[in-house]
């Protein structure tokens, strides 16, 4: 019974992640919520079978690094384009406009 709750949470947050196409911040929040549900699922399964929690700490570390990396990318995106819309960065002109390569590098 306790394992089905995190599984339902994971499915709900995966569905939310697939449906959110507007803002990058919404995608990051849905991704962190999905990672939290994976951590809850793993915590319940380790307490149920009384195994060690080394993998739990590794997943927790991965979630913290993922959150920091996502926040850094979001800040960089906001500095470059001024908004966090997914549609504004989905074109190739966005990548060409915001490239930090010099003119000599582009000509080659």
PyMOL commands that set and color helices and strands:
alter all, ss='L'
color gray80, all
select helices_A, chain A and resi 2-19+24-49+54-81+87-89+92-97+103-107
alter helices_A, ss='H'
color red, helices_A
deselect
rebuild
show_as cartoon
